Amino acid sequence: MKYTASLGDTWDTVAYKVCGDEFECDTLRRANRPYSDVLVFDGGESLIIPSDIGEMQAIEASSVVSSAAVRVIAAEW
């Protein structure tokens, strides 16, 4: 999947827009190394959105929550 940055976008705002979690910004930066030093986008940059973004959160959560809660999370994805 691709995302075209808008003027003023930052890594955390892009992460929030595409996956609802600003903490995925490091994942996005790793997938878009040519832009990794950008703090504020000029607009028009084509960013790659990894297909597995957000999966790590579900894996991390599974170790601290009950299996019933994990099934609820999985159903939403």
Z-matrix of the N, CA and C atoms (Angstrom, degrees):
N
C 1 1.445
C 2 1.531 1 107.76
N 3 1.289 2 116.46 1 149.99
C 4 1.468 3 123.01 2 179.12
C 5 1.529 4 109.62 3 -121.91
N 6 1.307 5 114.94 4 153.19
C 7 1.456 6 122.24 5 174.59
C 8 1.523 7 107.49 6 -133.69
N 9 1.307 8 117.46 7 132.15
C 10 1.458 9 121.43 8 176.23
C 11 1.523 10 108.25 9 -96.31
N 12 1.323 11 115.14 10 117.70
C 13 1.461 12 120.62 11 -177.57
C 14 1.522 13 110.93 12 -65.59
N 15 1.312 14 114.41 13 145.31
C 16 1.465 15 121.83 14 175.21
C 17 1.526 16 109.09 15 -101.09
N 18 1.317 17 116.31 16 157.06
C 19 1.456 18 121.35 17 176.54
C 20 1.532 19 109.55 18 -53.77
N 21 1.323 20 116.69 19 125.52
C 22 1.458 21 120.89 20 177.93
C 23 1.516 22 114.90 21 93.11
N 24 1.333 23 118.04 22 -8.98
C 25 1.466 24 119.99 23 176.12
C 26 1.521 25 110.12 24 -59.66
N 27 1.309 26 116.06 25 146.04
C 28 1.460 27 123.04 26 171.23
C 29 1.520 28 106.93 27 -122.60
N 30 1.329 29 117.42 28 169.32
C 31 1.468 30 119.57 29 -178.10
C 32 1.527 31 111.84 30 -58.81
N 33 1.321 32 117.50 31 -41.50
C 34 1.458 33 118.48 32 -178.61
C 35 1.524 34 112.22 33 -71.02
N 36 1.330 35 118.34 34 -33.82
C 37 1.467 36 118.24 35 177.49
C 38 1.526 37 111.11 36 -70.83
N 39 1.329 38 117.21 37 -36.42
C 40 1.470 39 119.72 38 175.90
C 41 1.523 40 109.51 39 -63.85
N 42 1.330 41 117.33 40 -45.69
C 43 1.462 42 120.91 41 179.95
C 44 1.527 43 110.65 42 -59.21
N 45 1.326 44 116.84 43 -41.29
C 46 1.458 45 119.89 44 179.15
C 47 1.526 46 111.38 45 -67.10
N 48 1.327 47 117.00 46 -40.60
C 49 1.465 48 120.65 47 -179.82
C 50 1.527 49 112.25 48 -64.66
N 51 1.336 50 117.47 49 -41.55
C 52 1.466 51 119.67 50 -172.70
C 53 1.522 52 114.14 51 -90.07
N 54 1.336 53 117.97 52 -25.08
C 55 1.473 54 117.39 53 -178.95
C 56 1.519 55 113.19 54 -136.39
N 57 1.320 56 117.42 55 4.40
C 58 1.454 57 119.96 56 175.85
C 59 1.515 58 114.55 57 74.88
N 60 1.339 59 117.65 58 14.86
C 61 1.458 60 120.90 59 -178.16
C 62 1.523 61 109.95 60 -146.34
N 63 1.321 62 115.50 61 108.42
C 64 1.462 63 119.19 62 -178.22
C 65 1.527 64 113.57 63 -64.89
N 66 1.326 65 117.00 64 -17.67
C 67 1.467 66 120.32 65 -179.99
C 68 1.527 67 112.94 66 -75.66
N 69 1.318 68 118.02 67 -3.73
C 70 1.470 69 121.70 68 174.97
C 71 1.532 70 111.27 69 -84.75
N 72 1.331 71 117.55 70 5.26
C 73 1.467 72 120.28 71 -176.64
C 74 1.528 73 112.20 72 -60.58
N 75 1.323 74 119.39 73 -34.66
C 76 1.469 75 120.31 74 178.32
C 77 1.520 76 111.57 75 -66.30
N 78 1.325 77 116.74 76 -36.76
C 79 1.466 78 120.74 77 176.50
C 80 1.526 79 109.92 78 -62.11
N 81 1.323 80 116.46 79 -43.37
C 82 1.465 81 120.79 80 179.01
C 83 1.528 82 111.62 81 -64.95
N 84 1.312 83 116.91 82 -41.20
C 85 1.474 84 120.26 83 179.19
C 86 1.522 85 111.30 84 -62.41
N 87 1.331 86 116.82 85 -41.84
C 88 1.472 87 120.03 86 179.08
C 89 1.523 88 110.90 87 -63.76
N 90 1.319 89 117.49 88 -34.12
C 91 1.468 90 121.27 89 -179.22
C 92 1.532 91 112.08 90 -78.15
N 93 1.318 92 116.72 91 -13.47
C 94 1.470 93 121.79 92 -176.11
C 95 1.526 94 110.53 93 -130.07
N 96 1.314 95 115.70 94 56.27
C 97 1.474 96 121.65 95 -175.10
C 98 1.536 97 114.40 96 -52.88
N 99 1.337 98 120.54 97 -36.69
C 100 1.476 99 118.30 98 179.42
C 101 1.536 100 113.18 99 -60.70
N 102 1.322 101 116.95 100 -22.90
C 103 1.460 102 121.22 101 -179.05
C 104 1.527 103 112.46 102 -107.81
N 105 1.321 104 118.41 103 7.25
C 106 1.465 105 120.98 104 -171.54
C 107 1.528 106 113.72 105 -61.22
N 108 1.330 107 118.60 106 -23.80
C 109 1.466 108 121.12 107 178.52
C 110 1.527 109 113.40 108 -88.52
N 111 1.314 110 116.97 109 -4.46
C 112 1.469 111 120.75 110 179.91
C 113 1.528 112 109.06 111 -73.30
N 114 1.319 113 116.03 112 131.52
C 115 1.462 114 120.73 113 175.15
C 116 1.524 115 111.07 114 -97.42
N 117 1.331 116 116.33 115 -43.12
C 118 1.463 117 122.44 116 178.87
C 119 1.527 118 107.22 117 -130.70
N 120 1.330 119 115.80 118 124.34
C 121 1.465 120 120.71 119 -177.17
C 122 1.528 121 111.39 120 -76.21
N 123 1.337 122 114.64 121 145.41
C 124 1.467 123 121.39 122 176.62
C 125 1.528 124 111.42 123 -78.26
N 126 1.314 125 116.23 124 -21.93
C 127 1.461 126 122.01 125 -176.77
C 128 1.515 127 109.88 126 105.28
N 129 1.313 128 116.01 127 139.33
C 130 1.453 129 121.05 128 179.06
C 131 1.517 130 114.83 129 97.33
N 132 1.329 131 118.24 130 -12.45
C 133 1.459 132 120.86 131 178.63
C 134 1.527 133 109.63 132 -68.42
N 135 1.323 134 115.72 133 133.74
C 136 1.461 135 121.23 134 179.89
C 137 1.524 136 108.79 135 -94.53
N 138 1.322 137 116.31 136 113.51
C 139 1.458 138 121.97 137 -176.67
C 140 1.523 139 110.92 138 -104.88
N 141 1.305 140 115.64 139 142.90
C 142 1.463 141 121.97 140 176.60
C 143 1.525 142 108.27 141 -86.54
N 144 1.324 143 116.03 142 130.62
C 145 1.460 144 121.72 143 175.05
C 146 1.526 145 106.75 144 -107.15
N 147 1.339 146 118.48 145 111.18
C 148 1.466 147 120.57 146 -178.08
C 149 1.528 148 111.38 147 -60.10
N 150 1.316 149 115.98 148 142.70
C 151 1.464 150 120.29 149 -178.34
C 152 1.522 151 112.16 150 -67.34
N 153 1.333 152 117.98 151 -23.70
C 154 1.462 153 120.44 152 -177.58
C 155 1.526 154 113.26 153 -96.00
N 156 1.324 155 118.30 154 12.16
C 157 1.459 156 119.99 155 -178.60
C 158 1.522 157 109.65 156 -63.36
N 159 1.309 158 116.62 157 135.63
C 160 1.458 159 121.82 158 -177.99
C 161 1.508 160 113.92 159 93.67
N 162 1.325 161 118.60 160 -20.57
C 163 1.461 162 120.53 161 -179.09
C 164 1.518 163 111.89 162 -66.25
N 165 1.320 164 118.03 163 -36.22
C 166 1.451 165 120.91 164 -178.56
C 167 1.520 166 111.26 165 -61.21
N 168 1.317 167 117.96 166 -36.61
C 169 1.458 168 120.53 167 178.73
C 170 1.515 169 110.62 168 -61.82
N 171 1.322 170 117.45 169 -42.67
C 172 1.459 171 120.47 170 179.95
C 173 1.522 172 110.43 171 -64.55
N 174 1.318 173 117.60 172 -37.73
C 175 1.463 174 121.13 173 178.29
C 176 1.518 175 110.20 174 -66.85
N 177 1.329 176 117.92 175 -45.39
C 178 1.453 177 121.26 176 179.31
C 179 1.519 178 110.78 177 -63.15
N 180 1.307 179 117.73 178 -40.71
C 181 1.455 180 121.37 179 -178.89
C 182 1.517 181 111.78 180 -66.86
N 183 1.316 182 117.86 181 -31.20
C 184 1.458 183 120.18 182 -175.98
C 185 1.518 184 112.52 183 -63.60
N 186 1.323 185 118.73 184 -23.36
C 187 1.457 186 120.10 185 -179.15
C 188 1.523 187 112.47 186 -81.86
N 189 1.324 188 117.98 187 -12.18
C 190 1.456 189 119.77 188 -176.71
C 191 1.528 190 114.06 189 -121.04
N 192 1.305 191 117.83 190 -0.49
C 193 1.458 192 120.74 191 179.29
C 194 1.517 193 109.89 192 -125.02
N 195 1.311 194 116.10 193 165.61
C 196 1.458 195 119.77 194 -179.93
C 197 1.521 196 111.11 195 -69.68
N 198 1.310 197 116.42 196 160.89
C 199 1.465 198 120.29 197 -179.95
C 200 1.522 199 111.16 198 -64.53
N 201 1.318 200 118.39 199 -29.20
C 202 1.462 201 120.97 200 177.98
C 203 1.529 202 110.19 201 -63.47
N 204 1.326 203 116.61 202 -40.97
C 205 1.463 204 120.34 203 179.33
C 206 1.520 205 111.01 204 -66.98
N 207 1.311 206 116.97 205 -37.11
C 208 1.460 207 120.65 206 178.69
C 209 1.518 208 110.15 207 -63.90
N 210 1.326 209 118.03 208 -40.07
C 211 1.461 210 120.62 209 177.86
C 212 1.525 211 110.59 210 -62.50
N 213 1.317 212 117.98 211 -38.00
C 214 1.460 213 121.46 212 178.42
C 215 1.524 214 109.62 213 -64.83
N 216 1.318 215 117.78 214 -44.71
C 217 1.463 216 121.37 215 178.18
C 218 1.520 217 110.16 216 -61.16
N 219 1.323 218 117.16 217 -45.80
C 220 1.463 219 121.45 218 -178.26
C 221 1.524 220 111.09 219 -62.30
N 222 1.315 221 117.40 220 -37.15
C 223 1.462 222 120.46 221 -178.66
C 224 1.528 223 111.29 222 -64.53
N 225 1.326 224 116.83 223 -34.18
C 226 1.461 225 120.26 224 179.61
C 227 1.513 226 111.67 225 -70.51
N 228 1.324 227 118.73 226 -29.68
C 229 1.453 228 122.29 227 -177.62
C 230 1.485 229 108.83 228 -83.69
